[in-house]
Amino acid sequence: MPLDRSYPPLIDHCWFIAGPTASGKSAVSIRLAEQLGGEILSLDSIAVYRGMDIGTAKPTRADRLLIPHHLLDLADPSEEFSVSRYLQHAHQAVQDILSRGKVPIFVGGTPLYMKGLLRGFFVGPPANWEFRAQVEQDVRTFGNEALHRRLAQVDPLTAHRLHPSDIRRMTRALEVAFATGQPLSHQQIQFDECRAAHQCRVFALNVPREILNARIDSRCEKMFADGLVNETRGLGPLGRTASQAVGYREVLEFLADAIRLDEAIAAVQLHTRQMAKRQMTWLRSMKEVRFVDIVEDDSPESIAARIIEWSRAAT
C-alpha cells in the first residue's frame, strides 16, 4: 500500500518556543510575536479540541485579539486527531502567515508534532482499529515485553529505539509494517536527520524544577477553581485521545465517583509534574533545541529579548 504524502520540514521558515507545561511559553511567545511581527501556532495535541479550554490553558480572548493564534479548536473531543492531520493544518497555516509577510511562531510541548515540523513527516496508512484492538488484547494477555519482542522481529531498528512500555508507538510500528509490508524505520528515516542548534530557531524554556513544580501545582488548583469539572461534564462523549488527556482523565474519574475531588486535584498535579519531566527529557534528546535558562524574576519581555539576541548572534 503506497503512503499518501510527505510533509517537508518547516525549520527554515519558523520559530519554535518549547518547554514543559507551566514554563511560561505562552507569555514569552506573545512578547516574541510583538517584536518579530509574528503569529502564533499552537503545538499542543489537546488544544486542537473544541471546548477543552481550561485544562489546556488555551490563550485568552485578549491574547487572541492582541496576536493571531492558529491550530486551536480544529476538532470535536469525540474525534481522533492524527499527527498527519495536524501537519496538514500546520503547513496550510504557515503558508498563509508567510504570504502576509508575518513570522510563524510555533508554541507548545507535543513531542511528535514538533518533531514532524522540524524534520518532516512521512504519512503512513490510516489507523486500523481492529488491528489495534487485537494488539491491546495481546498486551493484556502476554504483556508489554512480548509486544516488544514481536516488534523486534518485524522492525528491529524501531524496537531498539522504543522502550517496552511505549505501547502506543510499538502498536503503530506494527500497524505500519502490517499495512505496507515495510518496517516503519525504513520509511520514517528523516526522523534521524537533524541540524545543530545554532542553525535553528528552536528554543526551550528551562525552569528550575522547584519553581516549575510550584507553578504546576498552582495552575492545577486554578483550573479547578475556574471550572474544569463543569467544562469536562459539558464536553459529552470523549474520544480515546481526549479522554486520556491529563486533567480531563482525572476529572472523568471524579465524575464517575471513582475518586474524591481532592484526590482528583492531587492526581492532576502529580501527572502534570510527571508529564513536564517527560517533556524535558524528550527536548534534551533533540539536537535542534537551545535551552533558555529561566530564573525566578525573569519577565516574558526579558526572555523574548534574550531569544532574539541569541538568534541574531547565530546568523
C-alpha positions as CSV (number, residue, x, y, z in Angstrom):
1,M,0.0,0.0,0.0
2,P,1.6,3.3,-1.0
3,L,1.9,6.0,1.6
4,D,-0.2,9.1,0.8
5,R,2.2,12.1,1.1
6,S,5.0,13.6,3.0
7,Y,5.3,16.9,4.8
8,P,8.7,18.7,4.4
9,P,10.5,20.3,7.4
10,L,9.4,23.8,8.4
11,I,12.6,24.5,10.3
12,D,13.8,27.1,7.8
13,H,10.7,29.2,7.9
14,C,9.5,29.2,11.6
15,W,10.4,29.9,15.2
16,F,9.7,27.3,17.9
17,I,9.2,28.0,21.6
18,A,9.0,24.8,23.6
19,G,9.4,23.7,27.2
20,P,7.5,21.8,29.8
21,T,3.9,22.7,30.8
22,A,3.7,25.8,33.0
23,S,7.1,27.1,31.9
24,G,5.7,30.4,30.6
25,K,5.8,29.6,26.9
26,S,2.6,31.4,26.0
27,A,3.6,34.7,27.6
28,V,7.0,34.6,26.1
29,S,5.6,33.8,22.6
30,I,3.3,36.8,22.7
31,R,6.2,39.2,23.5
32,L,8.2,37.5,20.8
33,A,5.4,37.9,18.3
34,E,5.2,41.5,19.1
35,Q,8.9,42.0,18.5
36,L,9.1,39.9,15.3
37,G,5.7,40.7,13.7
38,G,4.7,37.2,14.2
39,E,1.6,35.0,14.6
40,I,1.4,32.0,17.0
41,L,0.6,28.4,16.0
42,S,-0.3,26.0,18.8
43,L,1.9,23.0,19.2
44,D,-0.5,21.1,21.5
45,S,-2.3,17.8,20.7
46,I,-5.2,18.5,23.1
47,A,-5.7,22.2,22.3
48,V,-6.9,21.1,18.9
49,Y,-10.2,20.0,20.5
50,R,-13.1,22.5,20.8
51,G,-14.3,23.1,24.3
52,M,-11.2,21.8,26.1
53,D,-10.1,25.2,27.1
54,I,-9.4,25.3,30.8
55,G,-7.5,22.1,31.0
56,T,-5.3,23.1,28.1
57,A,-4.7,26.7,29.3
58,K,-5.7,28.0,25.9
59,P,-4.8,31.6,25.2
60,T,-7.3,34.1,26.5
61,R,-9.6,36.2,24.2
62,A,-7.4,39.2,25.0
63,D,-4.3,37.3,23.9
64,R,-6.0,36.2,20.6
65,L,-7.1,39.8,19.9
66,L,-3.5,41.0,20.5
67,I,-1.8,38.3,18.4
68,P,-3.5,36.0,15.9
69,H,-3.4,32.3,17.0
70,H,-3.8,29.3,14.8
71,L,-4.3,25.5,15.1
72,L,-6.8,25.7,18.0
73,D,-10.3,24.2,18.1
74,L,-9.9,22.1,15.0
75,A,-11.9,19.0,16.1
76,D,-14.6,17.8,18.4
77,P,-13.4,16.0,21.5
78,S,-15.1,12.8,20.3
79,E,-12.8,12.6,17.2
80,E,-9.4,11.1,16.9
81,F,-6.8,13.7,15.6
82,S,-3.7,12.3,13.9
83,V,-0.3,13.8,13.5
84,S,-0.8,13.9,9.8
85,R,-4.0,15.9,10.1
86,Y,-2.2,18.3,12.4
87,L,0.6,18.7,9.9
88,Q,-1.8,19.4,7.1
89,H,-3.4,22.2,9.0
90,A,0.1,23.5,10.2
91,H,1.5,23.6,6.7
92,Q,-1.6,25.5,5.4
93,A,-1.4,28.0,8.3
94,V,2.3,28.6,7.8
95,Q,1.8,29.3,4.1
96,D,-0.9,31.7,4.9
97,I,1.2,33.5,7.5
98,L,4.2,33.8,5.3
99,S,2.1,35.0,2.4
100,R,1.2,38.0,4.5
101,G,4.7,38.8,5.4
102,K,4.4,37.6,9.0
103,V,6.6,35.3,11.1
104,P,5.2,31.8,12.1
105,I,6.0,31.0,15.8
106,F,5.1,27.5,17.0
107,V,4.4,27.3,20.7
108,G,3.8,24.1,22.7
109,G,5.1,20.9,24.0
110,T,3.7,17.9,22.0
111,P,6.9,16.0,21.0
112,L,5.7,14.1,17.9
113,Y,4.1,17.2,16.4
114,M,7.2,19.2,17.0
115,K,9.5,16.5,15.5
116,G,7.3,16.3,12.4
117,L,7.6,20.0,11.9
118,L,11.3,20.1,12.5
119,R,12.4,17.1,10.5
120,G,9.5,16.4,8.2
121,F,7.0,13.5,8.3
122,F,6.2,10.7,6.0
123,V,2.5,9.8,6.4
124,G,1.7,6.2,7.0
125,P,-1.5,4.2,6.5
126,P,-4.7,5.2,8.4
127,A,-5.4,3.7,11.8
128,N,-6.6,0.1,11.7
129,W,-8.8,-0.1,14.9
130,E,-9.4,-3.8,14.5
131,F,-5.6,-4.4,14.4
132,R,-5.1,-2.2,17.4
133,A,-7.8,-3.9,19.4
134,Q,-6.1,-7.2,18.8
135,V,-2.7,-5.8,19.9
136,E,-4.4,-4.4,23.1
137,Q,-5.8,-7.8,23.8
138,D,-2.4,-9.4,23.2
139,V,-0.8,-7.0,25.6
140,R,-3.3,-7.8,28.3
141,T,-2.7,-11.5,27.8
142,F,1.1,-11.7,27.2
143,G,2.4,-8.3,28.5
144,N,4.5,-5.4,27.1
145,E,7.7,-7.4,26.7
146,A,6.0,-9.8,24.4
147,L,4.9,-6.9,22.2
148,H,8.4,-5.5,22.2
149,R,9.9,-8.9,21.1
150,R,7.3,-9.1,18.3
151,L,8.3,-5.7,17.1
152,A,12.0,-6.6,17.2
153,Q,11.3,-9.4,14.8
154,V,9.4,-7.1,12.3
155,D,11.3,-3.8,12.8
156,P,14.4,-4.2,14.9
157,L,15.6,-0.6,14.5
158,T,12.3,0.8,15.8
159,A,12.2,-1.8,18.6
160,H,15.7,-0.7,19.7
161,R,14.6,2.9,19.8
162,L,11.3,2.3,21.7
163,H,11.0,1.4,25.4
164,P,8.9,-1.7,26.1
165,S,6.4,0.5,28.0
166,D,5.7,2.6,24.9
167,I,2.7,0.5,23.8
168,R,1.2,3.2,21.6
169,R,4.3,3.7,19.4
170,M,5.1,0.0,19.3
171,T,1.5,-0.7,18.1
172,R,1.8,2.0,15.4
173,A,5.1,0.5,14.2
174,L,3.5,-3.0,13.9
175,E,0.4,-1.5,12.2
176,V,2.5,0.3,9.6
177,A,4.5,-2.9,8.9
178,F,1.3,-4.9,8.6
179,A,-0.3,-2.5,6.2
180,T,2.7,-1.7,4.0
181,G,4.9,-4.7,4.2
182,Q,7.8,-2.4,5.1
183,P,9.3,-1.5,8.6
184,L,8.4,1.9,9.8
185,S,12.2,2.6,10.3
186,H,12.7,2.3,6.6
187,Q,10.0,4.9,5.8
188,Q,10.4,7.5,8.6
189,I,14.2,7.9,8.1
190,Q,14.0,11.7,8.2
191,F,13.4,11.5,11.9
192,D,17.1,10.7,12.3
193,E,18.2,13.7,10.4
194,C,18.6,17.0,12.3
195,R,20.6,20.2,12.4
196,A,22.8,21.7,15.0
197,A,21.1,24.0,17.5
198,H,22.9,27.1,16.3
199,Q,21.4,26.6,12.8
200,C,17.8,26.7,14.1
201,R,15.4,29.0,15.9
202,V,14.2,26.3,18.3
203,F,14.2,27.4,21.9
204,A,13.1,25.6,25.1
205,L,12.4,27.3,28.4
206,N,14.4,25.6,31.2
207,V,12.8,26.4,34.5
208,P,14.3,25.1,37.8
209,R,12.4,22.1,39.0
210,E,11.2,23.5,42.3
211,I,9.9,26.7,40.6
212,L,8.2,24.7,37.9
213,N,6.6,22.3,40.3
214,A,5.2,25.2,42.3
215,R,3.8,26.7,39.1
216,I,2.2,23.4,38.1
217,D,0.5,22.9,41.4
218,S,-0.8,26.5,41.4
219,R,-2.0,26.2,37.8
220,C,-3.9,22.9,38.5
221,E,-5.6,24.4,41.5
222,K,-6.7,27.4,39.4
223,M,-8.0,25.1,36.6
224,F,-10.4,23.5,39.1
225,A,-11.3,26.9,40.6
226,D,-12.1,28.2,37.0
227,G,-14.5,25.4,36.4
228,L,-12.6,22.4,34.9
229,V,-15.2,19.9,36.4
230,N,-18.1,21.7,34.7
231,E,-16.2,22.1,31.5
232,T,-15.5,18.3,31.4
233,R,-19.1,17.5,32.3
234,G,-20.3,19.5,29.3
235,L,-18.0,18.0,26.7
236,G,-20.1,14.9,26.0
237,P,-18.5,11.6,24.9
238,L,-14.8,11.9,24.5
239,G,-12.6,10.0,22.0
240,R,-9.6,7.9,23.0
241,T,-7.1,10.8,22.9
242,A,-9.2,13.4,24.6
243,S,-10.3,11.1,27.4
244,Q,-6.7,10.3,28.3
245,A,-5.5,14.0,28.5
246,V,-4.1,14.9,31.8
247,G,-6.6,16.9,33.7
248,Y,-9.6,15.6,31.9
249,R,-8.8,11.9,32.7
250,E,-8.8,12.6,36.4
251,V,-12.0,14.6,36.3
252,L,-13.7,11.8,34.5
253,E,-12.7,9.5,37.3
254,F,-14.2,12.0,39.8
255,L,-17.4,12.3,37.8
256,A,-17.6,8.5,37.8
257,D,-17.3,8.6,41.6
258,A,-14.1,6.6,41.4
259,I,-12.1,9.3,43.4
260,R,-12.8,12.3,45.6
261,L,-12.3,15.9,44.3
262,D,-9.2,16.5,46.4
263,E,-7.8,13.2,45.1
264,A,-8.5,14.3,41.5
265,I,-6.7,17.6,42.1
266,A,-3.7,15.9,43.6
267,A,-3.6,13.4,40.8
268,V,-3.7,16.1,38.1
269,Q,-0.8,17.9,39.9
270,L,1.2,14.6,40.1
271,H,0.6,13.6,36.5
272,T,1.3,17.1,35.2
273,R,4.7,17.1,37.0
274,Q,5.4,13.7,35.5
275,M,4.5,15.0,32.1
276,A,6.7,18.0,32.4
277,K,9.6,15.7,33.3
278,R,9.0,13.6,30.2
279,Q,8.8,16.7,28.0
280,M,12.2,17.9,29.2
281,T,13.7,14.5,28.7
282,W,12.5,14.5,25.2
283,L,13.6,18.0,24.5
284,R,17.1,17.2,25.7
285,S,17.3,14.4,23.1
286,M,16.7,16.9,20.3
287,K,19.9,18.4,18.9
288,E,18.0,21.3,17.3
289,V,17.0,22.7,20.7
290,R,18.7,25.5,22.5
291,F,17.8,25.9,26.2
292,V,16.9,29.2,27.8
293,D,17.7,29.0,31.5
294,I,15.0,30.8,33.4
295,V,15.4,32.5,36.9
296,E,12.6,33.3,39.2
297,D,12.3,37.0,38.4
298,D,12.7,36.7,34.6
299,S,9.9,38.5,32.8
300,P,8.4,37.4,29.5
301,E,9.8,40.5,27.9
302,S,13.4,39.8,29.0
303,I,13.2,36.2,27.9
304,A,11.9,37.1,24.5
305,A,14.7,39.7,24.1
306,R,17.3,37.1,25.0
307,I,15.9,34.6,22.5
308,I,16.0,37.3,19.7
309,E,19.6,38.3,20.7
310,W,20.7,34.6,20.6
311,S,19.1,34.1,17.2
312,R,20.8,37.2,15.7
313,A,24.2,36.2,17.1
314,A,23.9,32.8,15.4
315,T,23.2,34.2,11.9
